[in-house]
Amino acid sequence: MPRVFNFSAGPATLPEEVLAQAAEEMLDWHGSGQSVMEMSHRGKEFISIAAEAEADLRTLLDIPDGYHVLFLQGGATLQFELIPMNLMRGKRSVDYVHTGEWAKKAIAAARGLAPSVNLAASAEDRGFTYVPPQSTWRLSDDPAYVHYTANETIGGVEYHWIPEAGDVPLVSDMSSNILSKPLDVSKFGLIYAGAQKNIGPAGLTIVIIRPDLVGLGVPTPPLMMDYATHVKSESMHNTPPTYAIYIAGLVFKRLLATGGLAGAEERNIAKAAVLYDFLDASDFYANPVDVADRSRMNVPFTLPDPALDAEFLAGAKERGMVQLKGHRSVGGMRASIYNAMPIEGVRALVSYMAEFAASKG
Ligand SMILES: *Cc1c(COP(=O)(O)O)cnc(C)c1O
């Protein structure tokens, strides 16, 4: 069976070269006589793997000195709660921008933990098909932070700009577009991302936090929920997701060897253009998102009649293309085309889409 083109939103496709290297090193990592999975997380072999992964991530994102990089567990979903628990620091309100399903979950979590949650802006009026321009944002008076969802994985809406928050710490969920383009980390108080979209296997969550925001939770959060614990222990307070960190490290190395994040961005622009240009030229398929806010990572599209969806998906599967079914909340299809999706996969999809539309016309 040849490998399929996997358009899943997450866990998502990984670079084939990374999987091949992991396979090669599976039974004996670098002459250690063991698999990375079997290593003590406190042994020198694994410490070197984790340190190299962190160093490579710092290089890729050009993370400013002083910022902490944490390798945690619990997914982006746990961060929805840790962020208010740690960053409220006695202030009265937090600000969130509502752009869809993932913002909604972050907001719901904050509502349970912050005295007041202000929706600085919302795209609900047009069904979450755009990013509210900064000029429409209404920040509260002295909020603890401003939170936004850099890429709505389900709605296919992405910020192609960094919001301006002045002195207020800017916090962003980058689960589905981190490492897809260069990023000015210095603009952020905290960045978080689950690994299983654009980094590596599920089980690893990356948090990048400005040092002055660590250890300010009021009341002090429980040990496991306090960023200070993980900063102090260098993400080794308890057993970290060792194998996921190792694979993420291989992904970082591959990105560094293929032009860094500028290279990734160039490839992602080219891939997204293949699909959006096709959609724009088609009167069979449709994408509801404002052109300027279209995601380069997740491309939702609909067929003229949902009754055709099952046949479309079956035909795609026969041609080696899987996981194209859209999220149940929006219906239709969704092609996730993260860093690891080759342009050949996007071309194969577009060619099948054209064939399918012609067969119905
Ligand atoms: C997938 C996703 C999440 C949830 O991630 P988990 O690792 O399942 O907790 C949160 N935010 C965004 C933008 C996502 O794409």
PDBQT file of the ligand as one rigid body, heavy atoms in Angstrom, charges set to zero:
ROOT
HETATM    1  C1  LIG A 401      -6.667  21.233  17.617  1.00  0.00    +0.000 C 
HETATM    2  C2  LIG A 401      -6.766  22.587  18.203  1.00  0.00    +0.000 A 
HETATM    3  C3  LIG A 401      -6.946  22.775  19.588  1.00  0.00    +0.000 A 
HETATM    4  C4  LIG A 401      -7.118  21.636  20.549  1.00  0.00    +0.000 C 
HETATM    5  O1  LIG A 401      -5.961  20.914  20.684  1.00  0.00    +0.000 OA
HETATM    6  P1  LIG A 401      -5.861  19.677  21.688  1.00  0.00    +0.000 P 
HETATM    7  O2  LIG A 401      -4.434  19.298  21.556  1.00  0.00    +0.000 OA
HETATM    8  O3  LIG A 401      -6.806  18.626  21.195  1.00  0.00    +0.000 OA
HETATM    9  O4  LIG A 401      -6.211  20.157  23.039  1.00  0.00    +0.000 OA
HETATM   10  C5  LIG A 401      -6.991  24.069  20.060  1.00  0.00    +0.000 A 
HETATM   11  N1  LIG A 401      -6.862  25.128  19.234  1.00  0.00    +0.000 NA
HETATM   12  C6  LIG A 401      -6.691  24.981  17.904  1.00  0.00    +0.000 A 
HETATM   13  C7  LIG A 401      -6.555  26.202  17.048  1.00  0.00    +0.000 C 
HETATM   14  C8  LIG A 401      -6.640  23.705  17.355  1.00  0.00    +0.000 A 
HETATM   15  O5  LIG A 401      -6.462  23.550  16.031  1.00  0.00    +0.000 OA
ENDROOT
TORSDOF 0
